Amino acid sequence: MRPAPRIAQLRSVERSPRVHPFGIEEEFVFLDPPTMRPVPVGARALVEAKALGFDAASSEFLASQIEFATGVQHTGAAAEVELAGFRRAIAGVADRLGVIVASTGAPFDSDVAPDVSPAERYVRIRDDIAAMVDDHQVCGMHLHLGIAPSW
């Protein structure tokens, strides 16, 4: 079986003579199994993720979301191991909470005016973008690349 293209691409970076350190952030949404609509259990899931030792897990904009950030990595294989470990753990947490978890661009269906995480930063963003919150129900994956200054 061949690895998925994205993993194969990360592995090709490992063979590069000049590998930059990097980290990956991935956002997840918790969904109700029958309806596939977001469920605001992010705070409860975060408590469980932290209890499992995933200190790099954090809340996200919506109360139905959670985020995980890998440590600084130097190989695709190491990033894959860390991210896969979190994915397995958060799937178990979701199962215990009676929901499923997905890392998807947008939920399949959603409510108008979803619950926002109570952190001051997120409340301020919600107030600033107002009606756009309804359309801002997205999850992303971000790659942070360390590049040494050239000066």
Disulfide bonds with the S-S distance in Angstrom:
none
